[in-house]
């Protein structure tokens, strides 16, 4: 066995010698923009702290203006020709960006799929109770998965479940729409109803209703106190 010009000789065949894998050079790419002395270009298109266009200036001039204004020079568009840099308080900018992202995550609303289960021969009182749950879920901006459970001979009467689901969809059509039409799934029949209002809108309306209710209660209490004081 011998190596010939990068090939391993073994018997009648010739196969390449395995080469060691090269490791990538350099460290991870930073998502942070370049600021101040880290901006290594001859000139930039400068934007003032209030968004005014200063124009194309040498990098030394841009850094000088940043020092005079007690601000940072931040490269906001590195791929532009020349790159665009802006005068700003970078520390304040990062803090405000972090707070906005935090507030966005806090206010982010996720649609939840609720589920209710019905029997094909449900009695009127139970139906009204189940329908009330669906109404409450849709008002909150959630989807509702409605499942009809068939047992025994009921499995031979799928039209009973279909009519019940259609009745429910008609009863709540002002709040929701049929997102997934009724379909058989083994012994069950399933339908999904989606809300007309988005989750965020529903939360905002519920918050406004609670605030209005609290204001009405406070007004009633104030009126009662005035009335009690007048009769004393």
N, C-alpha and C positions, 0 to 999 in steps of 0.2 A: 504494500500500500504506500503510495507516495502522492504528494501534491504537485500538480503541474499547472502553473499560471492560474491559480485560483480555482482549480478543479481537483477533485479528489479521485485518484486513480484506484479502482478496486475491481479486479477482474476485467472482463471485457467491456464493461460499461464505464461511463464517465458521468459524474454528478457534481454539481457546484458545491463548493465548501460553504457551510452556513456562516453568514456574516453577523457580527453582533449588531443589535438594534441601536440606532442612534437616538439619543435622548434629546427632546426638544430644548432649544436654547432659550435663555431669557426667562423672566418671571411672568406671573399672570398679568393680563392687560387690565389696567385700572379703569374703572368707570368714572372716576373723578375727572373733571376738566382741568386742564393746565392753567395755572395762575401765576401771575407776576413773572419772576425770573425763570420759571419752568417753560415759558413760551419761547421756543427757539426758532423764530422766523425773522426775516429781515424787516417785514412791515405787516401791519394789520389794518383792517377796516374797522375804525374805532366808533363805538356807540357810547354816548354819554350816559350818565346815571339816570337821566329822565327819559331815555329813549331817543334823544336827539342824535342825528347823524353828524359825526365830526369829520369823517372822510378817511382816506388812506394816509396813514402816518407811519414813520419809522418806529420800530419797536421801542427804541430808546426814548423817543418823544412820548409814546403812549405810557411807558413806565414812569416817566417824569410827571405826566399829568396825573397819574394815579397817586403818586407820592404827595403831590401838591394838594390833592383833594382828600387825602387820608382815606383812600379807597383801594380796592384790589382791582387788578386787571385780569379779567376772566375770559378765557377763550371759549366762546359759546358756539362757534361753527368752525371747527378745525379743518373740515374738508373744503371750505370755500376758498376761492383764489382771489385776493389773499384771504387768510382766515379772519373771521369776525371776532373781535374782542370787545367786551363791555366793562365800563367802570362801575363797580358796585361794592357794597359791603358783603363780602363772600360769607363771612360767618353768620350774619343776619339772614342772608339768602338761604343758607343751608338749614338754619333753624326753622324759618317759615315754611320751607318746602317739606321738612319732616313733620311739622304740625298739620299741614294740609293733607299729607298722605295719611297721617293718623286719623284725622277727622273723616277722611273719605272711607277708610276701613271701618270706622265706627258706625258710619251712616249706611254702609253697604247692606243691602237687604237681600236675603236669600229666600227664594221661593221654596216652601216646604210642601211635600205631598202628604196630605192627610188621607185617612182611609176610614170608610164606614162599610159595614156589612149588613145586608138585608136578606130576608127570606122571600121567596116568590109570593107566599100567602101571608104577608105581614098584615097585622091588624091596623086599623086607621090611627089609633093613638100612637102606636110605635112608629108608624110612618111619619107622623107629624113631628115626633121627637127626633127621628133621624134627619128629617128635612131641616129641622132647626139647626142641627149640627153643621149640615152642609152650608146653610146660609151664613152661619157664624164664620166658618172657614173661608168662604169666598169673600166675605166682607173684610177679612184680615189679609186678603191678597194671596191666599194659599190655594194650591190645586187640591182637588179631591178625587181619590180613587174609590169608585163605588163598586162593590162586589156583591153579586147575587149568588147565594149558596143554594145549590140544588141537592136534595136528598131523596133517595129511593126513586119512586115513580115520578117525582118532579123532574127528573132528568129527561124524561120523554116529552116535557112541555116547555121547551126553551122560550116559546113565545110569551109565556107568563113573565119571565125575567126581562125580556125585551120591552114589553109594554110598561113594566114598572120603572125601568130605567128611562124610558121616553117620557113617562109622566113626571119623574123627578126633574129631568132636564127642562121640561116645559115650566115647572113650578119655580125654578130658580133662574130662568133665562135672563132676567133683568140684572142678575149679579154675575153670571158666568155663561160659558159656552161649552159645547161638547168638543173637547180637544181630541179625544180618542173614542170613536164610535163603539157601541157594544160589540163584544166579540167573546166567543166561547173559549174557555180555558179549562179543559178537563171538566170537573163537576161545577165549575163556577162560570159566571158571565161577568165581564169587567168593562167598565166605562170610566173615562177620566174627564172631569169637568174643570176647565181653567177659568180663573177670575178675569173679569173685564178690566179691573184695576190692578195696577202693578203693586208689588209689595210695599215699595217706598211710599206710594201715594196713599195706600191704605193706612200705613203707620202714621203718616202726617195727618190724615183726617181723624184718626182715633185720638191722636195727641191734641188736636184742636178741639175735639168734642169734650175731652176731659178738662181742658182749660176753661171752656165755656161753662161746663157744669160746675166747676169750682167757683167761677165768677158769679154764677147765679146763686149758688149756696151762700157765698159771702154777702151778696146783696140782700138775700132774704134775712140773714142773721142781723145785718145792719138795720133793716127795716123793723125787725122785731125789737131790737134794742131801743130804737127811737120811739116805737109805740109804747114800750114798757115805761120809758122815761116820761112820756106824756101823761100816762095814767097814774104815775106815782104822786 
